[in-house]
Amino acid sequence: MTKKRPAILVVNDDGITAPGIKVLIEEMQKIGDVTVVAPEGPQSGTGHAITIGKPLRIDRIYIYPEVEMYKCSGTPVDCVKLAVNKVFKGRKPDICVSGINHGLNNSINVLYSGTMSAAVEGAIEDIPSIGFSYDDLEYDADFTRCRPYVSAITKQVLANKLQKGTLLNVNFPKGHIKGIKICRQADAKWAEEFDERTDPSNRSYYWLTGVFQLRDRGEDTDVWALHNEYASIVPVQFDMTAHHAIPELNSWDFEV
């Protein structure tokens, strides 16, 4: 009896025509049957945003042979929600893979990332999920070195599953990749500034700029791994409860 190929949902935040998603589709076609639901245009930095104030649309498009493919007018998270509810019609894919993002989503960037939020939404739906990102913002980024790792990591997740409520955040360094490190998220933040300019009507407008500030010198972090030419894998959860703070809060006096 022929073994059934896994059903794979592919999403991203760079848009359905981005080179990164093309690479991901090609690698996933070697593993299973691919369905793509992705934004019709770039949605970087949208985080876990959903569309509630206007209609959502998905349209079937034909780009790659043997790939069921839809462009979506909404956010990356909208794409996953529509995929599960309308494209798969409540039937769960075996895995959800998001990316490959043009640019890193390591450390604090995971909070802002549309790529990772799509994977988080997959995990919320109890679908084993992975977000893939690569340290190259260029449109014509060379993903060649990422390909075997993308396939290997996906196969391992399919074979071993993931604990409920857990997903993987995978980042690749640009250039040589020595191997894989299982990491924790580095403690860092963006020191943000707003470049103020004036439009022809003499009204101010702003461009967000900033500097990435690493506050963590540990050698077990995603930032360290990438700096030392390793791909980083951080297991991520969407339960944001600070469990360690509960005992202290229970000692406070909230009487009114």
Secondary structure, 3 states (H helix, E strand, C coil): CCCCCCEEEEECCCCCCCHHHHHHHHHHHCCCEEEEEEECCCCCCCCCCCCCCCCCCEEEECCCCCCEEEEECCCHHHHHHHHHHHHCCCCCCCEEEEEEEEECCCHHHHHCCHHHHHHHHHHHCCCCEEEEEECCCCCCCCCHHHHHHHHHHHHHHHHHCCCCCEEEEEEECCCCCCCEEECECCCEEEEEEEEEEECCCCCEEEEEEEEEEECCCCCCEHHHHHHCCCEEEEEEECCCCCHHHHHHHHCCCCCC
